[in-house]
């Protein structure tokens, strides 16, 4: 009898100890993304929960893609928590965004021929008995009729909040960062934009045709002095450098390690201007070795340089190499060094650059493909690359679906210098 009592007591103690201990385990999700780490979940998340949540999220993304493919919004309200204000507001935004995408694609006579849904479930967390946080990477490929088999890639990390009610799962919120969402964050703005794509495009074209072109020759005049000389901008070299030193993933694997990395820990900001400065520097003939970089050889200048450890800051506090607003102001008013001028997007070339109008981000144009063979640059024919958020030759219209005044296009000209200045 004592033997059984001891065994019973041992089992009680063991069960109590286990109940007070947080146990974690790895749940393999078959990810092939280079920056995906081992996934860790609480044991209170059951296989049934994981399966149900994955079905919900797969249906959510699939319905949005089916909407684009069928050219009509397929309602997905039943997937959202209608008892939560966040659920309603998130649904309205996503519905409006799909409607806007359809309007933009119609404007350019684009049709989604097919898609490859490519979701990677990176992490599951359970906050309490009913709420879950799910990290999902969307790497889906979208094949449009005009791009000759060259797909657009979604390349977006989502943090999706899910709730469980009456044994069913519902989306409460879908949080993700894109440059477009940062600019157009409200449902009402999206609705207005959907109805004014043609008007906005015509307004942008007219603004640059009437104003900027009249100033172009005046602002980029020769203004030669004895000893002035010019270094041609090799667009091909600048583009090749860009394509070799970024990726579509949130890491610095392809960054040039000879330069300091200014990206934040999530690779959503911080290094964009550094990257574009590097591209221009290389296009102007910069030599990619540590000695030349660390000694700030031309085409670096005393107020535009970067190396392994630091970057230029002028006496008046201008970080021309690394800070977007400072570089834009310097580039477009500069008499010596790199020079540029605002242009219409229809005048863009490979190697030109694009700024967000609030000067919070910058891209370099790495390709322009004349899909319709009309010898004109259309919005949906421009491809860009960037750092933080990393982008490798992404179609601009996959980031900003239609022409927008949220972006400034800048033509890059020759590098002007005078050793005596």
VENMO-V62730 format. One record per residue. NEAR is the number of other C-alpha atoms within 10 Angstrom. Layout:
# VENMO-V62730
((NEAR) (NEAR))
This chain:
# VENMO-V62730
((6) (7) (7) (9) (10) (11) (11) (12) (10) (12) (12) (12) (11) (11) (10) (11) (10) (11) (10) (8) (8) (9) (11) (12) (11) (11) (14) (11) (12) (9) (15) (8) (13) (10) (12) (14) (10) (13) (15) (15) (16) (15) (14) (15) (16) (11) (11) (9) (18) (15) (10) (17) (22) (17) (12) (19) (21) (14) (14) (18) (17) (15) (16) (19) (22) (16) (20) (23) (19) (13) (18) (13) (18) (15) (13) (15) (16) (11) (19) (23) (22) (16) (9) (13) (12) (17) (21) (17) (17) (20) (25) (15) (19) (16) (22) (22) (22) (21) (20) (21) (22) (23) (22) (24) (19) (12) (12) (14) (10) (16) (17) (20) (14) (16) (19) (14) (16) (16) (18) (19) (22) (23) (19) (22) (17) (19) (12) (10) (10) (12) (17) (22) (18) (21) (19) (20) (22) (18) (20) (19) (17) (22) (19) (19) (15) (18) (17) (9) (11) (13) (19) (21) (21) (19) (20) (18) (20) (18) (18) (18) (20) (25) (22) (17) (11) (5) (9) (12) (23) (22) (28) (26) (23) (18) (12) (15) (13) (16) (14) (13) (15) (10) (14) (16) (11) (16) (18) (13) (14) (22) (16) (12) (21) (20) (14) (15) (19) (15) (11) (16) (15) (12) (15) (15) (15) (13) (13) (18) (14) (10) (11) (16) (15) (11) (13) (14) (11) (10) (17) (17) (9) (13) (9) (10) (9) (7) (10) (15) (16) (16) (16) (13) (20) (17) (21) (13) (18) (27) (24) (15) (22) (32) (20) (12) (21) (25) (23) (20) (21) (23) (20) (18) (13) (13) (18) (17) (13) (16) (20) (16) (18) (18) (19) (12) (11) (11) (18) (18) (17) (22) (25) (26) (29) (26) (29) (27) (24) (24) (23) (27) (26) (23) (26) (25) (18) (19) (15) (15) (9) (14) (12) (14) (19) (16) (12) (18) (14) (18) (22) (24) (15) (13) (17) (24) (26) (25) (19) (14) (10) (14) (17) (20) (18) (11) (8) (6) (9) (18) (20) (25) (25) (26) (21) (25) (21) (16) (22) (23) (14) (22) (20) (18) (15) (18) (18) (18) (23) (28) (21) (25) (23) (22) (22) (19) (22) (15) (15) (22) (18) (20) (29) (26) (23) (23) (21) (19) (16) (12) (18) (15) (23) (28) (26) (30) (26) (27) (18) (19) (17) (16) (15) (12) (8) (8) (9) (14) (20) (20) (20) (24) (18) (23) (22) (27) (29) (28) (33) (27) (28) (25) (22) (19) (22) (24) (27) (20) (20) (16) (16) (21) (20) (25) (23) (17) (13) (14) (17) (20) (25) (25) (20) (22) (20) (19) (23) (19) (19) (14) (7) (7) (8))
